[in-house]
Amino acid sequence: MQLSATPYDERLTAPRSWWAISFLVGVALALILLPFGTLPLLGGLAGGTAVAAVAASSYGSLRIRVVGDSLIAGEAKIPVAALGEAQVLDAEEARAWRTYKADTRAFLLLRAYIPTALRVEVTDPADPTPYLYLSTRDPQRLAEALRAARQPAV
């Protein structure tokens, strides 16, 4: 397995505002438990914040990586040889591919809080998936890493 000339590793972390919302969920649970006393109030604050923070963290734990001759996007592992041209999508074009241009057979690694994306054609005739839609903060660099992974080792 060859190592990618341009390694790529991105974690699709949740935005900072989600952490503030996690704290507010804890505050809301604390207020619900306020009539039962101080100890339940503190437990609700800690427990509610912790549960909401774990949910935000798990949702933002997906990664996109180019490792050797494979693209790993979330749980999917796709050989780079089965991929075609990559198209960098700006915010407006990415929105179009998430909505009215979308194909129901496509693989979507979608995070709505990331405005840009990369659309990669799937060229494997045995695979019914027409393309991959990958939400990424740096689609140009991901496209370059895929191109570099396709190049034969020198």
Summary of the structure (lengths in Angstrom):
residues: 154
radius of gyration: 20.2
end to end distance: 13.3
largest distance: 70.5
contacts: 433
relative contact order: 0.19
helix: 43%
strand: 25%
